């Protein structure tokens, strides 16, 4: 058991492809920020070399993520798993994100992702 497990803190990482034809614009960014803000976990979203707080609408908009772009999402905290499941659920339900961590379509869509290791924790 590592220190984060003993403190009741977890970390989860997933990759999502932006499925909205207009990219991550105001409406889907607002839905994401509102969904993850309901949790205590810290949620960070990376696009390219830019990493932002997933609870901040304005920060999400600065990512300038377009259709087909890949977002690297990390949630850390006691309810990290629940926050990630909620994020994935609203993204799929509203049809603006596709969870592509396990399918391999992220790598096909974007080639290599800067700053990312080959394996996901």
Phi and psi in degrees as a GROMACS rama.xvg file:
@    title "Ramachandran Plot"
@    xaxis  label "Phi"
@    yaxis  label "Psi"
@TYPE xy
-92.5347  176.744  UNK-2
-60.5364  -40.7911  UNK-3
-65.5082  -37.2879  UNK-4
-67.7705  -39.7291  UNK-5
-68.2678  -25.5995  UNK-6
-90.443  -0.317609  UNK-7
77.9162  22.2586  UNK-8
-107.912  136.464  UNK-9
-127.169  164.295  UNK-10
-134.536  132.894  UNK-11
-137.076  143.357  UNK-12
-132.343  135.407  UNK-13
-141.136  156.929  UNK-14
-110.092  138.473  UNK-15
-130.455  141.618  UNK-16
-101.817  134.019  UNK-17
-71.4926  117.983  UNK-18
-100.45  -15.8775  UNK-19
-69.0233  130.996  UNK-20
-62.8925  -17.3442  UNK-21
-99.4412  3.11119  UNK-22
83.057  -165.69  UNK-23
-86.3288  79.9527  UNK-24
-92.5067  -168.812  UNK-25
-56.2404  -48.8324  UNK-26
-62.007  -54.6162  UNK-27
-66.5602  -33.2321  UNK-28
-63.9982  -40.5662  UNK-29
-65.2777  -40.3489  UNK-30
-63.3681  -43.7257  UNK-31
-63.0256  -49.5167  UNK-32
-59.8311  -43.0835  UNK-33
-65.5671  -41.5942  UNK-34
-63.631  -45.7395  UNK-35
-81.6649  -18.5678  UNK-36
-68.8983  -17.1221  UNK-37
-73.8628  -7.27404  UNK-38
-114.528  156.569  UNK-39
-78.373  -21.7973  UNK-40
-60.2929  146.349  UNK-41
-81.9913  132.739  UNK-42
-123.481  123.354  UNK-43
-120.204  137.686  UNK-44
-122.785  129.043  UNK-45
-115.269  136.212  UNK-46
-133.891  114.638  UNK-47
65.161  -124.627  UNK-48
-97.7899  -0.581779  UNK-49
-97.5614  130.163  UNK-50
-123.305  128.383  UNK-51
-131.387  164.257  UNK-52
-74.2209  121.559  UNK-53
-70.1596  -9.91596  UNK-54
-90.9691  -4.47734  UNK-55
-105.466  114.093  UNK-56
-57.8309  -48.5631  UNK-57
-63.2758  -38.7564  UNK-58
-63.6532  -41.5979  UNK-59
-60.8658  -39.561  UNK-60
-66.4427  -28.8637  UNK-61
-71.3736  -11.5809  UNK-62
-68.0779  -25.7119  UNK-63
51.1695  43.4466  UNK-64
-79.3924  124.538  UNK-65
-98.2334  177.199  UNK-66
-60.7251  132.757  UNK-67
86.8018  -9.99459  UNK-68
-70.089  152.736  UNK-69
-103.986  132.91  UNK-70
-109.601  131.886  UNK-71
-100.573  112.575  UNK-72
-112.459  130.096  UNK-73
-124.749  130.566  UNK-74
-118.691  133.42  UNK-75
-132.132  130.646  UNK-76
143.957  177.406  UNK-77
-61.4529  -33.1312  UNK-78
-111.476  32.9583  UNK-79
-60.3295  -43.3581  UNK-80
-63.2065  -44.64  UNK-81
-64.407  -39.5612  UNK-82
-66.524  -38.2025  UNK-83
-68.4947  -39.8158  UNK-84
-63.5829  -38.7434  UNK-85
-66.2159  -45.49  UNK-86
-58.6384  -47.3478  UNK-87
-63.4882  -39.657  UNK-88
-64.6436  -48.1656  UNK-89
-69.6727  -34.3406  UNK-90
-62.5863  -41.4614  UNK-91
-74.3544  -43.7178  UNK-92
-60.8001  -41.2282  UNK-93
-88.3329  -1.06318  UNK-94
61.8033  35.9531  UNK-95
-116.888  -6.94006  UNK-96
-135.754  145.824  UNK-97
-123.191  124.316  UNK-98
-74.1848  112.659  UNK-99
-120.37  19.6145  UNK-100
-58.8638  -45.4572  UNK-101
-98.2318  -10.1647  UNK-102
-90.3923  -20.5301  UNK-103
84.9179  -2.39089  UNK-104
-71.8529  -20.2887  UNK-105
-64.2074  -46.8914  UNK-106
-63.8695  -37.9169  UNK-107
-67.4058  -35.6184  UNK-108
-76.8038  -34.056  UNK-109
-123.4  -0.673684  UNK-110
71.8032  -144.633  UNK-111
-80.8499  147.427  UNK-112
-101.068  123.762  UNK-113
-60.7444  138.652  UNK-114
75.2943  11.733  UNK-115
-112.787  139.113  UNK-116
-76.697  164.476  UNK-117
-65.4178  -38.6871  UNK-118
-103.945  156.718  UNK-119
-102.115  136.15  UNK-120
